[in-house]
């Protein structure tokens, strides 16, 4: 999208698909033509999670792209033949590239810095016309203080920072065309009214960082925002949700700081989520508390929910079981203090169920529970003794992965009768 391969949605035209959906279709077509190979698929919907390209096709693409000044990959060996391509990936040190980079790489629209752990701010001054700036996972810029003001065309920004996110963001607010902000950071930060200036934002990713916003007195509505991952669930966030400030949000990550002193009710804050009618994917971090969930808390169209560090009592599990459109449920690093009991009719549309590093001893399931389940992952749940017998009678169940089971669970799995259409894989802890 940021590079112009996918055109933005035209306003006023009914039933026009979002650019993200168009992009998925383009990728599917490339896969169908064997031009792109699928490395991993999403269990939830079968979509592409990771992809790669064949070596021979990659070499051919690089040669043709360089001839057309479409894309160049520069390493230590070929940096001296660098031209002024539309897309540039630097796999060499800044010292090597300085002598070859032109004073103004005016034709370069996409820049990928992948080599050094730290580049100086002088590198960005050469690339003022880029629309895409992507730094590798272990790559950063020495000083962000005065780099973005002139990069007015920037639509996609992916960076890493060990500094305060608030300090980094001071140089971002002038990017009025920014659509995707992907920052790998680790701290909680408060962001001022200037966040609301970026009205073209569609996707915000903050790694392990947490966004804390204010209300914005102008009442700005972020019409384009689809992904917000993640932010602190506090009274301000609840106010924004209730007042429709993110009407088209589809994917949301939230942190609940249950150790903080609070003058509010967790139940009240969580009830604000049902105002987000378009949210389909929700991830809740740090839910270790004594509150109980209620089915009315969640958006009606919610299809996937992940809980991290959660304490799921029986009433909370029952609330999740009543969500009529829930297709994927993932529980990570939490506790189910009572038996996991799933009754007839519970989780009517659940297709994928994952439990990772959960403290749970027993799991009981009635006939007719999870009727359309097709994939189950039980990973490092060392206290779980057995899987329910009714599980194996599900005709929809096609794959069960059990990773590092307890001895009791491993022994019980040796005696189950698995249907012909179901693959059971048990992976043991390596010594």
C-alpha positions in Angstrom: 0.0 0.0 0.0 2.7 2.5 1.0 4.6 1.8 -2.2 1.6 2.3 -4.4 1.1 -1.2 -5.6 -2.4 -1.2 -4.0 -4.5 1.9 -4.6 -6.4 3.4 -1.6 -10.1 2.8 -1.3 -12.1 5.3 -3.2 -14.6 7.2 -1.0 -18.3 7.1 -2.0 -18.1 3.7 -3.8 -20.2 1.1 -2.1 -18.8 -2.4 -1.4 -15.3 -1.4 -2.4 -12.9 -3.8 -0.6 -10.3 -2.4 1.8 -6.7 -2.3 0.4 -5.6 -4.9 2.9 -8.1 -7.3 1.5 -7.0 -6.5 -2.1 -3.4 -7.2 -0.9 -4.3 -10.6 0.4 -5.9 -11.5 -3.0 -2.7 -10.4 -4.8 -0.6 -12.5 -2.5 -2.9 -15.5 -3.0 -2.6 -15.1 -6.8 1.3 -15.1 -6.5 1.1 -18.3 -4.4 -1.3 -19.9 -6.9 1.2 -19.2 -9.6 4.1 -20.6 -7.5 5.9 -17.3 -7.6 5.8 -17.1 -3.8 6.1 -20.1 -1.6 4.1 -20.5 1.7 6.4 -21.2 4.7 3.7 -21.0 7.4 -0.1 -20.7 7.3 -2.3 -19.1 9.9 -4.2 -21.8 11.7 -7.2 -19.5 12.2 -8.2 -18.9 8.5 -5.5 -20.7 6.4 -4.0 -17.4 5.3 -0.3 -16.9 4.6 1.6 -16.1 7.8 5.2 -16.4 6.4 6.3 -16.7 2.8 9.5 -17.0 0.8 10.7 -17.0 -2.7 12.8 -19.6 -4.6 16.5 -18.9 -5.0 16.4 -19.0 -8.8 13.4 -16.7 -9.1 15.0 -14.4 -6.5 18.2 -14.1 -8.5 16.3 -13.4 -11.7 14.1 -10.8 -10.0 17.2 -9.0 -8.6 18.9 -8.9 -12.1 15.8 -7.6 -13.8 15.0 -5.1 -11.0 18.5 -3.6 -11.1 18.3 -3.2 -14.9 15.1 -1.2 -14.6 16.3 0.7 -11.5 13.3 -0.8 -9.7 15.1 -2.5 -6.8 18.7 -3.0 -5.7 20.3 -5.0 -2.9 23.7 -3.5 -2.0 26.3 -5.5 -0.1 30.0 -4.8 0.5 30.8 -6.4 -2.9 28.6 -4.3 -5.1 28.0 -1.1 -3.3 30.3 0.9 -5.7 27.9 0.2 -8.6 24.9 1.7 -6.8 22.6 3.8 -9.0 19.5 5.7 -7.8 16.9 2.9 -7.6 13.2 3.2 -6.6 13.8 0.6 -3.8 17.1 0.1 -2.0 18.2 -2.5 0.6 21.5 -1.7 2.3 23.2 -4.9 3.5 26.5 -3.2 4.1 28.1 -0.9 6.7 27.6 2.8 6.7 31.3 3.4 6.2 31.2 1.3 3.0 28.1 3.0 1.6 29.0 6.6 2.3 31.3 7.0 -0.6 28.8 5.5 -3.1 25.5 7.1 -1.9 24.6 10.1 -3.9 24.0 13.4 -2.0 20.3 13.1 -2.8 18.8 9.7 -3.6 15.7 11.5 -5.0 14.4 8.5 -6.9 14.5 6.1 -3.9 11.0 5.5 -2.5 11.6 2.6 -0.3 14.7 2.1 2.0 15.6 -1.0 4.0 18.5 -0.7 6.4 19.4 -4.2 7.5 23.1 -4.4 8.3 24.6 -2.3 11.1 23.3 -2.2 14.7 23.5 1.5 14.6 23.4 4.0 11.7 24.1 7.7 12.1 21.3 10.2 11.4 23.2 11.4 8.3 22.0 8.4 6.4 18.4 9.5 6.5 19.3 13.0 5.2 20.1 11.5 1.8 16.7 9.8 1.5 14.2 12.6 2.0 11.7 11.3 -0.7 11.1 7.8 0.7 7.6 6.5 1.3 8.8 3.4 3.1 11.5 3.2 5.8 12.2 -0.2 7.3 14.9 -0.9 9.8 15.9 -4.5 10.5 15.2 -6.1 13.8 18.7 -5.3 15.2 19.2 -2.0 13.4 18.6 1.4 14.8 19.4 5.1 14.3 21.8 6.9 16.6 19.8 10.1 17.0 16.2 10.6 15.9 15.9 14.2 17.0 15.9 15.9 13.6 15.4 13.2 10.9 11.7 13.1 10.0 10.7 16.7 9.5 11.6 16.7 5.9 10.4 13.1 5.1 6.9 14.4 4.3 6.1 11.5 1.9 6.7 8.8 4.4 3.7 6.3 4.7 5.4 3.3 6.3 7.8 3.5 9.2 9.3 0.5 11.0 12.0 1.2 13.6 13.6 -0.1 16.8 14.4 2.0 19.8 15.9 1.5 23.2 15.1 5.1 24.1 11.8 6.4 25.4 9.0 5.9 22.9 7.8 9.4 23.8 11.3 10.8 22.8 11.2 9.0 19.4 7.6 10.1 18.7 8.5 13.8 19.0 10.0 13.6 15.5 7.1 11.7 14.0 4.1 14.0 14.4 5.0 16.0 11.2 4.4 12.9 9.1 0.8 13.7 8.0 0.8 10.9 5.3 1.9 8.1 7.7 -0.3 5.0 7.4 1.7 2.3 9.2 3.8 2.9 12.4 5.7 -0.2 13.6 8.0 0.5 16.5 9.8 -2.3 18.4 10.0 -0.8 21.9 9.7 -2.0 25.5 8.3 0.8 27.6 5.0 2.2 28.6 4.6 5.7 27.3 2.2 8.6 27.4 1.5 10.3 24.1 0.1 13.8 23.8 -2.5 15.3 21.5 -0.1 15.1 18.6 -1.1 11.5 18.0 -4.4 12.7 16.8 -2.7 14.7 14.0 -1.8 11.5 12.1 -5.3 11.0 10.7 -4.1 8.7 7.9 -2.9 6.1 10.3 -4.2 2.6 9.5 -1.9 0.3 11.6 0.0 1.0 14.8 2.3 -1.7 16.3 4.4 -1.1 19.4 5.9 -4.5 20.1 6.0 -4.8 23.9 5.4 -1.1 24.4 2.1 0.3 25.6 0.3 3.4 24.3 -1.5 5.7 26.8 -3.5 8.4 25.1 -5.4 11.5 26.2 -8.9 12.4 25.2 -8.1 15.1 22.6 -10.4 18.1 23.2 -11.2 18.4 19.4 -12.9 15.1 19.4 -10.9 13.8 16.5 -12.1 10.5 15.0 -9.5 8.2 13.6 -11.6 6.9 10.7 -8.8 5.0 9.0 -7.3 3.2 12.0 -7.7 -0.6 11.8 -4.9 -1.9 14.0 -3.9 -0.6 17.5 -1.4 -2.9 19.2 -1.2 -2.2 22.0 -2.5 0.4 24.5 -3.2 0.5 28.2 -6.8 -0.1 29.2 -7.5 2.8 31.5 -10.3 5.3 32.0 -9.2 7.4 29.0 -9.1 4.4 26.7 -12.6 3.4 27.9 -13.8 6.9 27.2 -12.4 6.8 23.7 -14.0 3.4 23.0 -17.4 4.5 24.3 -17.4 7.7 22.2 -16.6 6.1 18.9 -13.1 7.5 18.3 -11.9 4.3 16.6 -15.0 3.3 14.5 -13.2 1.0 12.1 -10.8 -0.7 14.5 -10.4 -4.4 13.6 -7.4 -5.6 15.7 -6.7 -4.4 19.2 -4.2 -5.2 21.9 -4.7 -4.1 25.5 -2.7 -4.1 28.7 -4.4 -4.4 32.0 -2.1 -3.3 34.8 -3.9 -5.1 37.7 -1.2 -4.1 40.2 -1.7 -0.3 39.7 -3.7 1.7 42.2 -7.1 2.3 40.7 -10.2 4.3 41.4 -12.2 2.4 38.7 -13.8 -1.0 38.1 -12.2 -3.4 35.8 -15.7 -4.6 34.9 -16.6 -1.0 33.8 -13.5 -0.7 31.7 -13.9 -4.0 30.0 -17.6 -3.2 29.3 -16.4 -0.3 27.0 -15.1 -2.9 24.6 -18.5 -3.9 23.3 -18.7 -0.4 21.6 -16.0 -1.5 19.2 -18.4 -3.3 16.9 -15.8 -3.9 14.1 -13.1 -5.5 16.2 -12.5 -9.1 15.2 -9.2 -9.8 16.9 -8.5 -8.9 20.5 -5.4 -9.6 22.7 -5.5 -8.9 26.5 -2.2 -8.8 28.4 -1.7 -9.1 32.2 -5.2 -10.2 33.1 -4.1 -11.7 36.5 -6.9 -10.4 38.7 -10.0 -11.6 40.5 -12.5 -10.1 38.1 -14.8 -12.2 36.0 -15.6 -11.8 32.4 -19.0 -11.3 30.9 -20.0 -12.1 27.4 -21.6 -8.6 27.1 -18.1 -7.1 27.4 -17.0 -8.2 24.0 -17.7 -6.9 20.5 -20.4 -8.9 18.7 -18.2 -9.7 15.7 -15.2 -10.9 17.8 -13.6 -13.8 16.0 -10.3 -14.2 17.8 -9.3 -13.5 21.4 -6.0 -14.1 23.2 -5.4 -13.9 26.9 -1.8 -13.6 28.2 -1.0 -14.1 31.9 -4.7 -14.7 32.7 -6.6 -16.2 35.6 -9.7 -17.8 34.0 -12.3 -18.9 36.6 -15.3 -21.0 35.6 -17.6 -18.0 35.1 -15.0 -16.3 32.7 -14.7 -19.5 30.6 -18.5 -19.7 30.5 -18.7 -16.1 29.3 -16.2 -16.9 26.5 -18.2 -20.0 25.6 -21.2 -17.9 24.8 -19.5 -15.7 22.2 -21.4 -16.7 19.1 -18.8 -15.7 16.5 -15.6 -16.7 18.3 -13.5 -18.9 16.0 -10.1 -18.7 17.7 -9.3 -18.8 21.4 -5.7 -18.7 22.8 -4.7 -18.9 26.4 -1.1 -18.2 27.3 0.8 -18.3 30.6 -2.2 -18.3 32.9 -4.2 -20.4 35.3 -7.5 -22.2 35.3 -7.8 -22.8 39.0 -10.9 -25.0 38.6 -11.6 -27.8 36.2 -12.0 -26.7 32.5 -15.6 -27.7 32.0 -17.1 -27.3 28.5 -20.8 -27.9 28.3 -23.0 -28.9 25.4 -23.4 -26.0 23.0 -20.5 -24.1 24.3 -18.1 -22.4 21.8 -20.5 -23.1 18.9 -18.2 -21.7 16.2 -14.8 -22.3 17.8 -12.4 -23.8 15.2 -9.0 -23.2 16.8 -8.2 -23.7 20.5 -4.7 -23.1 21.9 -3.4 -23.5 25.4 0.3 -22.6 26.1 2.0 -22.8 29.5 -1.3 -22.9 31.2 -1.8 -24.2 34.8 -4.7 -26.5 34.4 -5.2 -30.0 35.8 -8.4 -31.4 34.3 -10.5 -30.8 31.2 -14.0 -32.1 30.9 -16.1 -31.7 27.7 -19.7 -32.7 27.2 -21.0 -34.2 23.9 -21.9 -31.4 21.5 -19.3 -28.9 23.0 -17.0 -27.2 20.5 -18.8 -28.9 17.6 -16.7 -27.4 14.8 -13.3 -27.6 16.4 -10.6 -28.4 13.8 -7.3 -27.6 15.4 -6.1 -28.0 19.0 -2.7 -27.1 20.5 -1.7 -28.0 24.0 1.8 -26.7 24.7 3.8 -27.0 27.9 0.7 -27.5 30.1 2.7 -29.7 32.5 -0.2 -30.2 35.0 -2.9 -31.4 32.5 -3.6 -35.1 33.0 -5.7 -36.0 30.0 -7.7 -34.6 27.1 -11.5 -35.2 27.1 -12.6 -38.4 25.4 -15.4 -36.6 23.6 -12.7 -34.6 21.7 -11.9 -37.6 19.6 -15.5 -38.0 18.4 -15.5 -34.6 16.7 -15.7 -35.2 12.9 -14.3 -31.8 12.2 -11.1 -32.2 14.3 -8.2 -32.6 11.8 -5.1 -31.8 13.8 -4.0 -32.1 17.4 -0.5 -30.9 18.5 0.6 -31.8 22.0 4.0 -30.3 23.0 5.9 -31.4 26.1 3.0 -33.2 27.8 3.1 -34.3 31.4 3.9 -38.0 31.9 0.3 -38.7 32.8 -1.0 -36.9 29.7 1.5 -38.6 27.4 0.5 -42.0 28.8 -3.2 -41.3 28.3 -2.6 -40.3 24.6 -1.1 -43.7 23.9 -4.5 -45.3 24.3 -6.8 -42.9 22.4 -8.5 -43.9 19.2 -7.9 -41.1 16.7 -10.2 -40.8 13.6 -8.7 -41.3 10.2 -9.1 -37.7 9.3 -7.2 -36.4 12.4 -3.5 -36.1 12.9 -2.2 -36.4 16.4 1.4 -35.1 16.9 3.2 -35.4 20.3 6.5 -33.6 20.8 8.5 -34.4 23.8 11.0 -32.3 25.7 14.5 -32.8 24.3 17.1 -33.8 26.9 
